[in-house]
Amino acid sequence: MPTLFDPVQAGELHLANRIVMAPLTRNRAPGAVPTPLMAEYYRQRASAGLIISEATAITPQAQGYADVPGLYSTEQLDGWRRVTQAVHDAGGKIAVQLWHVGRVSHVELQPDFQAPVAPSAIRAHTKTVLLKDGQPVFADTSEPRALDVSELPGIVQDYRHAARNAIASGFDAVEIHAANGYLLEQFLKSSSNHRKDDYGGSIPNRARLLLEVTRAIVDEIGGGRTGIRLSPVTPANDIDEPHPQPLYEYVAKHLAPLGLAYVHVIEGATGGPRERPERPFDYAAFKTAYRQAGGKGAWMLNNGYDKAAAEAAVASGAADLVAFGRPFIANPDLVARLRRNAPLNTPDQSTFYGGGAKGYTDYPTLA
């Protein structure tokens, strides 16, 4: 039986272990440019089999939170090269999570104070993060405008270009963020997509943009360097889908032929319970739909896993990889701590979003 600490192949990625550092927004990239401090933060955590970077905006329009990084300017690419080089020098592998927030944004974060974009002009009843006098402040998202169908090919190309930039910046892979109520999931789910054209209504129509984006990225950098993150039943950022099973099994069957490196599945409510009785979902059937359609990518599970649960998931074959989020914030040497059954540091929640080295690169490691 495989263990959490055994190597595994995920597409073109040979990973030293099955422990993944999940993407964690930390709001420490002023002007959307990665900093040397970020390079140190990721270097410290390079013992993970794979690091997935914090969500990274593919264009200025894709931005939704203060001081999150981008992947569209020369300065940003130079900053990311420092990050990827630091991780590689420490023996690690790193993927970038490609992000378009869609309606989960604020006019103060958009070019020329324009409205955020969405599949439909339906406001998300959620918060985003602005900076006021250098301090993070939660603010209601702004009213979005519906994207015109003529704009969608441009968004597909934005993702393609970001994937190209990622590989040029030294990333080993990219992860398409199609979860947690952001743009691609806004198209997928019926609560946020009321369109009447070829991108709304039926399951194939609502899945169209996600599949177009994925195919474009695979065409650009290869399926073996492409992963995708999905959250079938999360209510994050005011998203909902009354019939998630047929929707996600359709998505799984159409992702299968693309030769992806991995599929990253958030079970239940992001950052909350792994089961939502009001939105039952059969995760085993979801995986089976992918495998039966020929999908060979590594299967990654995420949401509140501890060592025992992660070991059980890998040993049973339910998961090839397990992603850990908050434990990596306070434990840069999480892999060693899990291997040695050592106690874990407790994260300082007051430093999660914004700030400097405190609560970011100053957590102690094992002797």
N, C-alpha and C positions, 0 to 999 in steps of 0.2 A: 504494500500500500504506500502511496506517496505521502510524504510529510510536508509540513509547512516550510521546512528548510531545504527541501530538495530543489535542484534546478528544474527549469521548465522552458520549453520553447513556445513563444507566442508570435506566430508569423515569422518575420525575420529577426525577432528579438530573442536572444538567448539570455535568460534571466537566471541569476545566481540563486534565487529563492522565490517563494510564492507569496511573499509579503509585499504589498503595494502601498505606497504612500498616496492616499487619495488627494485630489485637488482641494486646496484650502485657501480661500480668499483672505489675504492679510492686509491689504490696503497700504502697502509700503513702496509704491512706485510713483513718486511725484512726477506729474506731467506724463504719466503712463510709460515712463522709461525705467526698465529694470536697473537696479543699483548694485554696487559691489557688496552691500550688506545682504542683498538677496542671494548673491552668488555664495556667500558664506553660509547662509541659512540652508540652501539646498545641498551644498557640499557636506555639511554636517550629517545629512540624512541619506547619503549615497549608499549606505549598506542595504537599503530596501532593494528588493529584486527589480522594482521599477518605481521611479518617482513620476507622478503625474502632476504637472505644474498647476499652480493656481489658474483659474479661468482667465483667458487672455483675449482681449477684444480684437476682432479681425479688421475693423475699420473704426474711424471716429464715431460713426452712427451706431456701432455695436456697443459702445460704452454705456454702462449703467450705474457705476459706483465710483466714488472718488478714489483716486490714487491706485487704480488697478492697471496692470500693464497692458500694452498693445503689441501688435506684431505687424505694423504697417509703415513704420518710418525707419530711416537709417539709424537714428539714435537708439531706437528700440531694438533693432536687430543686433547692433553692437553690444548693447546691454545683455541681451540673451546669450550672445556668444561667450561672454564672461561666465555666465551661469552654467551653460552646458560644458564648457571647458573645465570648470571647477568640479562638476559632477563626474566627468569622465576621468579626470586626474585622480579622483578618489575611488575609481573603479566601478562607478554606477552607471545606470541607464536612466534616461529622462525623456518623457513625452510632454508635449505642450497641449493643453486643453483649449481648443478653438471655440470662441464664444461670441454669440450675438444675443444680447439680452432682449431685443425686441421691445415690448411695452414696459418692461421692468426698468424704467429709467426716469430721468427728470430733465426738464428743458435746460436746466443749468449745466447738464453734462453733455448736451447735444450740440453739434455744430450750429452756430448762429442761433442758438436757443430755439431750434425747431422742435416740434412735437416728436416724441419717440414713434417708432413704426411698429405695426402689428398686423396679423392677418385680418383682423376686424377692429373697428374703432370701439373697443371695449376696455375700459380702464381696469388695471390690476389693483385690487384692494390689498396692497402690500406696501412695504417700505423699501427705500434705497438709502444709500449713505452719501451725504454731502460733507464737505469740510467747511466749518465756520471758525475763523480765527485759529486755524490749524487743528481744530478738534473735530472728530467725526460726529456727525449729527444725523439721526434717522429722520427721513422726510417721506411723505406720501409720494408715490409715483405720479407722473403727469398723465394727462389724457393723451392717448395715442391717436395716430391717424392710420387708416387702413392702407397697406401697400397696394399700389396699382399692379396689375398682373405684368405690365411691361417692366417693372422694376425687379422682378424675381430672377431673371437670368443674370442680372448684375450682382445680386447677392450670392448666387451660386459661384460666380467668378471671383467674388471677394473671398469666399472660402478656399477656392482653388489657389488663389494667389497667396493667402496666408499659409497654406500648407507648404507651398514652395518656399516661402520665407522661413518657415520653421526648419526645414531640412537644411537650408542655406545657413541657418544660425546654429547648426550643430545638434539639433534635437534628433533623437533616435526614432521618434514616431510622433504622430499627432492623435489626439482624442477629440472626436466631434462631440460637443456638448449638446445633447438632444434631450436634456432632462431638466428637472427642477423649475419648470414653468418659464423657460426662456424661449427664444424665437422658434426654434424648430419644433419644440413641444407645443408651443402655442398653435402652430399649424396642425399638429397631430390631434389635439384634443378638442372635442366639440364645445366645451364651455367657452373657449377663446376664439374659435374659428366658426364664424357664421357666413362664410363666403358662399356665393352662388356660382362661382366659375369653376375651372378645372382644378383648383386648389382647395375646394371646400365641399362639404356635404358627405359624400361616400368615403369609406375607409381608403380606397386607392387614391382618391383626390387629396385627402388630408395628409396622406403619407408621401405625396409626390415630391414636395420640396426636400424633405429629409433624404429621400432616395436619390434625388438629383444631386444634392450636395455631396452625399457619400460617394456616388459614382464619379463625380468630378475630381474629388480628392484622390480616390483610388487611381484614376486615370493619370493624375499628376505625379504621385509619389509611390504608388503601388499599394495593394491591399495589405501586404505584410508589414507595412509601417503605419497602418491606419486602424485605430480603435474607435469605439462609439460608446457613449454613456446614455442609458435609458432609465427612466423611472416610471414604471407602468401605472402606479397608483398614488404617487405622491400628491399631496395638496399644496406643495410649496408654491409660493407666489401666486396664490389664488387660481390654481389650475385644477380641472376636474374632467373626468371622462366616465360616464355611467356604464360603458361597456368596454372595459380595457382588454379583456381576453382576446376577442377577435381582432381588435386593432393591432395589438402587439404580436400576435401570431402571424398576422399578415406581414408586419414589418420584419419579423424574424425570417420568414420564408424568402423575402426579397433581399435581405442582407446576405443570406447564406452564400449565394454564388459569387460574392465580391472578394472572397479570400481575405477577410479581415484578420488582423493580428489578434484582436480580442473583442469581446462584448462585455461591457461593464454595467451591471444591473444593480440599481438601488432597490432594495426590498422594502416595501411599506412606505412610510412617511419619512422623507429625508430628515435625518437628525432626530427622528422620533421612533414610534413603535414599528417593528417589522411586520406586524399584522394590522390590517385595517378591516375589521369585520363588515363595515358598511361598503367596502370595495374589495370583495374577495378576489384573489388572483392566484392562479395555479402556475407557480414559477417553474416547476418541473415540466409542465406541458409546454411552456414557453421555450425552454431549452430544447425539449424534444422536437418542437417544430423547426427550430434552427438546425439541429443535427440531421433530422430526416430530410431536410432540403439541401443537405450537402455542406452545411457550415462547419468549418474545422477550427475556427478561432478559439483561443483560450477563453474560458468562461469565468468571469470575475464577479464576485458577490461583494456587497457593501451595505453596511448600516448597522452600527453598534456591535460589531464582532469583538469578542475577546479571544484570548488564545485558545481556550477549550472549544468554543464554537467554530473558530477558524480551522483548528485541527480536524474537527469532526467533518466539516464541509469538504476539506481536501481529501481526507481518508475515504469518505463515502463516494467520492467522484462528483458530488454536487457542484464543486468549484475546482477550477484549476489554479485560481488566484483569489486572494482575499485582500480587500482594500481596508486600510485603517486610516481614519481621519484625525480626530482630536488627540489620540494617543501620540501621534507623531509631533504635535505641536510642542509638547513638554518633554518628549523623549527622542532626541535626535538619534540615539542608539537603540531604538525600539527593537530592532531585530535581535541584538545581543541580549537585551533584557528579556525578551520572550524566550529565547533559547535557554537562558540560565534561570528562568523563573524568578527573575529579580523584581523587586517592587518598582512601580512606575511613579515618576514625578507627576504632581498635580498641576494642570495648566492654570495660568493666571488669566481668567476670562477678561479682565479689564484691559489686557494688551492684545486681544485677538485682532482688533481692527484698527490699523493706524499706529503710529509711534515709531520708535527706533529699535535699538538692540534689546531693550528690556522686554522680556517675555517673548523674544524672537530668536536670538542667537546665544542667550546666556543661561540656558538650562544645563544643569550638570549631567555628565555622562559617568558611566561606571568606570572604576579605576582599572 
